[in-house]
Amino acid sequence: MSYGTTDSLRSVTLDDVRGAQKMLSGVARVTAMEGSRHLSQLIGAPVHLKCENLQRTGSFKLRGAYVRIAGLLPEERAAGVVAASAGNHAQGVALASSLLGVHATVFMPKGAPLPKISATRDYGAEVRLHGQVVDETLAAAEEYAAETGAVFIHPFDHPDVIAGQGTVGLEILEQCPEVRTIVVGIGGGGLAAGIAVAVKALRPDVRIVGVQAEGAAAYPPSLAAGRPVSVHNPATMADGIKVGRPGLMPFGIISDLVDEVRTVSEDQLSAALLLCLERAKLVVEPAGASPVAALLGEPGAFPGPVVAVLSGGNVDPVLLQRVLRHGMAAQGRYLAVRLRLTDRPGALATLLGVLSVVDANVLDVSHVRTDPRLGLTEAEVELHLETKGPAHCAEVGQALREAGYTVID
């Protein structure tokens, strides 16, 4: 896989970003900036959410894709474009190509969420499913480009893409001129690099903090080594920032201009997504919620006013259900309990009575009677409960034990 070319190593300037902003006028939305009272109280300063989850195609990716494709020569447009993505970049390239009258072929992993595949097709791209992971998909797209002459549209490692993403930074300064800290998720680095170019040129005093998922954090070791290094088998629910190696050009910009790169856990990502949904009424994908996760992780580390960039909202409903349940569990608001009881009439009703006394809401019950591990008169019950926090979870466990039930960890 190639992460950079000679063209992708040329610099990106404020003028490039301003030119991209003019090009995107009437194409990309100037997305809303929403205040968050809950987060503001948490960090002790105003917190604003830059809602790129409300951008066309559901993420910031349209910005860079459109600028890149619009800058192609006529003969390059005639040859078409090709891209590889599990979701957001695919949709950005598909819509940008459709608006510009360019044929787009998009390679997506076979396991890509069905809503993202369907949306990419609906935006007008030809979708080809190849490989199980994005690395295999990228290799297939680059092979296709070499065979057909189609122009490969890299998701982050090109100056036009970075300039397009940098328009988010210009909007932040226009909408919140008093900003002191900008927090943004980092995958390959195109969005953070673009924002850094724009913001540091106009407001070098603004602190820019990048955020990566712990299981896919290639930037911390790369920054320590002074060059891009790979993280093998990156693993995180935040597929929008699950990139195993920084892009050459974003890495150079981030090394120079981004003040800090932090990591967040899967529990913090789940809690952040839940907070965005419950408190801000915003549907945000795990990668888009990563800046909020960083704020939750160490509230005192961010001088305000703070702008957290919600980079995308394209979350698979199946994943959303799992993540929300995980987030509730991390906050002590969801509890799964397995226990054994005597298999006799009324035993389950008695158990539910114990839970009623401690005000635990039963969401689901699984009752197993036939298992080699169980005695002749035993049954195993798994309960999914809605609870009110860690203290309530402890109260439920204590009540079950006091009632004589064997709780299985």
N, C-alpha and C positions, 0 to 999 in steps of 0.2 A: 504494500500500500504506500502511495506517495502522499506526504503531508505538506509538501511545499514545492514550488517551482521558482525559477528565476523571477518570473513576474510577481509571484506572491511575496517576494522579499523586498519589493520597493516600499518606501515609507507611506504612511497614511497621515494626512495633515488635516488641520481644522478646515481648510478650504475644501478638501475632499468631502468632508462630512457636510459642510454647508451646501455644496453642489448636490450631494445625495438628497438633502432635505428638499431642495427645489424640485428634483426629479420625482420625488415621492409625493409631492403636493397633489391632492386629489386621488391618490392611489392608496397610500397607507393612512390609517386614522391617526389623528393626534389623540392618543388614548388618555383616559381620565386619570386624575390624581386624587385618590380618596384618602381622607384622614382616618386614622385608627385610634379611637379613644383608649381601647384596652391596651394596645402596645405603647401608646404615649404614657399612660399611667405606669406601665411596667418599667420603662427606661427613664422616666422622669423628664421627658422632652417630647416635642411633637414628632410623630411618625406618620409618614405619608406612604401610600401604596401606589406605585406606578403600574397601571393595570394593562400590561401588554397581553394578558389573558383575554382581553376584550378586543384585541387587534383582529383584523381580517385573517382568516384561517386559524385563529385561536392562539397565535404566538407572534413574537417579533421577527420570525424568520422571513416573512414576506419582504421586509425592508431590504435586507442584504441580497436576497434572490432577485428582486426586481432591478436593483441598481446594477448588479452583475450582468443580467441578461440584456438590459436596456443598453449597456455599453458595448455589446458585441457588434462587430462589423456586419454589413449585409450578407456577405457570403457565409459568415459564421452562423447567423440566424437561419439561413437557408438549410444548413446542415443539421439543425436541431440541437437540443441540449439533452444531457443525461445527468441524473443525480442518483444518490443512494441515501436512504434514510429510513428510520423506523417510524417516522411520523411527521414531526413539525416541519423539518426542512423539505420533506417530500411535498407537503401541502403548499408551502411557500413557493417552491419552484413551479408546481403545477399551476397555481393561480397566476403567478407572474408571467409564465409562458403563454397562458391563455390570453391575458390582457395585451401582450405584445405580439400575438399571432405567431408564436414559435412552437414547433412541435417538441413536446417533452416526453422523454422516456424515464421512468423512475423505477429503480430497483429497490425492493423492500424485502426484509427477511421474511421467511415463510411463517414465522411466529408473530409477525406484527399484528397489533389489535385490528380486528375487522372494521371498527368505525374509522380508523385512520386510513386503511386501504380504500374503503368506500369513498371517503372524503377526497382522497387524492384523485381517484378516478372521476369523481363528480366535478372537480376543478378542471378536468380536461386532459390529464396526463395518461399516457399508456403505462400501466403498472405491470412489472415483471417481478414475480416472487422468486428469490434465489438466496440460498444459504440459511443457516440458522442464527448467525450472529452478524452484526453490522460490518465487521471486518471482511467477511466473505462477500457481503453484498456490495461493499465499496470496491473490492477487487473485480467483481463482475461488471460493475458500472464502468470502471476504468478500462477494462478489456473491450467493452462495447464501444467506448469512445475511440479507442485505438483502431478498431475494425471499421467503424462507420464514418469517422470524422466528426461525430457529434461533439459538442463542447461540454466537457465535464464541469459541472457547477459544484465546487467544493462547499461543504457546509460552513466552514469558518476560516479556511486558510487562503484568503485572497483579499487584496486591498479594497476592491469594490464592495465585497461582502461586509468587511469590517466598517467601511465608511457608511454603508447603509444602516448597519446596526448602531453606529454612533449617533444617528439622529435621535435615538432614545435619550442620549445625554443632553442634546440641545433642548429637547422638550422639557426635561427635568429642570434645567436652569431657568427656562421661561416660566414654568408653572410653580416652581418653588425656589425663587432666587436666594432665599436665606439658608438653603441647605448647607449642612456641614459634613454629613456623611452619606454616601451612597453605597448600598449593599446589593450585590448582584451575584447570581449563580454563575458558575464557570464549568463548562464541559470542555470543548476544544479551546474556547477562549475568545471567540469572535465578538460576542456581545460586550463582555467586560473590556476588551481591548478598544472597541469602538467608543464606548462611553468614556473610557479613560482619555483617549485622544481629544475628544470634544471638551470634556469638563476641565481637564488639567490645563488646556490651552487658555481657557477663559477664567477659570477659578482654581489656580494651583493650590489654594488653601483647603479645598474640599477633600476629605478623606474618602478613598475608594477601597471597599473591602469586598474581596471575592469569596465565594462560598462553594465548597465541594462536598459531596457525600463521602463519608469515611471509606466506604468500600470501593470508591472509584476516584481516589484523590491522586491524580498524576502530577498536579502542580507543586505541592510541597516538596517532593523529592527532586523534581526538575529544577525548581528554584535553588534548592540546596546544591545541586550539581552544576548549575549554571548553563544547562542545556536541556532540551526536552528528553525525558526518559519515559519508558513505557511501564505501565502497571498492568500486569498480566491478569486476565480473568476478572475485570472489574465487575463488582456486584452491588447493585442498589436498586431500589424500587424507582428511583428517579432516572428513568431512561433518557430524559432530555439532557442530562449532564453526565451520562455514563460513557465517557470517552477515555480510552486507555492511554492516549498520548497527546500532549499539547501540540497544537499547530505551530509551525516555525515562526510565522509572523505574529500571531497573537502572543506567543510566549515572549518574544522580544519586547513587545509593547507592554505587556503585563509586568515583566521584570523591571522595566523602567518607571512605569507610571502607577501601578496598583500598589497601595500601601501595605496591604496584608491579605493573605489567603487563609481562611478558616475552614475547618471541616465540621460536619454535623452528622449525628447518628440517624439510623432509621427511625428510632423512637421520636427524635426531635422533628424529623420530616413529617411523620404521621401527625404529631401534635400540631404542627404548623398548618398542615392542610385542613385539619379539623377546625382550627381557630379561624382560618380564612372563610370557611363555609359557615360556621356558626355566628361569628362576630361581625365579619365584613360582608356576609352574604355573597361571596365570590367563589366560583368553582375554579380551583387552581390545581394544576398537576403537581406531583411531588417536586420536580425540578424547579417549577415556578415558585413553590413555597419555601425553597431553601434559604432565601434571605430572612424570612420570618423565623425559620428554625434557628438561624444564627442569633437573632435577637432574643429568642426564648432561652437559648443556651447560656448566654452571658450578657444580660441586659445592660450592665454598667460599662460595657466596653465600647459603646457607640455614642459619641458626642452628637447632640441633636441641634437642629432638626435633622431627622433621618428620612431618607427615601429608600424604601425597599422595592426592588424591581420584581414584579410578578411576571415572569417571562413567558408563561404559557398556561393554557387551561385545557389542553387536549388530553383528558384523562379517560382511559377505558372504564366504562361503568363497572365492570367486574373488579378491576383493580381498585377503583374508588371505594367499593363496598368493603374490600379487604383492608384497605388503608384506614378507612374511618373506624372500623372495628379495632384495628391495631392501635390507632390513636386514642380511642376511648379506653382501651386496656392500659395504655401507658399512663393515662391520667387517673386510673383507678375507677373508671366509670363503666367498665365491662369486665366481668369475671367469669371464667370457665372453670368449673369444679367437677371432678370425678370422685364418686364415693360408692361405697358398698353398703347394702342394707339387706335385711332379711326379706326373702321373696314370699310375701303373704298378702292377702287381700287388705287394702287400706294402707299399705306401707308407703306408697308414693304420696298419697293424700296427707299422711302424717308428716312426711318430709316437707311437702309444700307448705304445710301449716307453720313449721319452724321458720321457713324463709319469709312467710307473710308477717310473722311477729317482728322480724328485724327489717321489714320494709324493703326487701330485695325483689325486684321485678323479674320474673322468669320469662326469658325470650324464647328458649328452646329447651326441649327435654329429649334425651336419647336413653332408652331403657333396654338393657341387654340382659337376657336370662340364660342364653346358651353359649357358654364359652368355657374351654377347658380349664381356664384359670380360676373359675368360680366353683364354690362348693355347691352341693346339691340344693341347699336352701338359700343360696345367695343370688343377688342380682346386682348389676353395676349400672349406675345412673350417671350420665354426663349432663350437667346443667349449664346453660348460658344465661348469665344474669346481668341485668342493668343495675349498676351500683352508683354511689354518690361520692366516691373518692377513696383514697387509700385507707382512711380510718374506717369507712363503712365496709370495705373489703375484709379488713381484719375482724370487724364485728361479726360479719357473716360466718367466717371461718370458725371463730370462737363459739358461736351459737351452735353450729353443726357438731363440733366436737363435744360440747357440753350435753348435746342431745344423744350422744352415744354413737354417732356415725364415724366411720373410718374414711377420712379424706385422703385420696390418693394424689400425690404430687405429680 
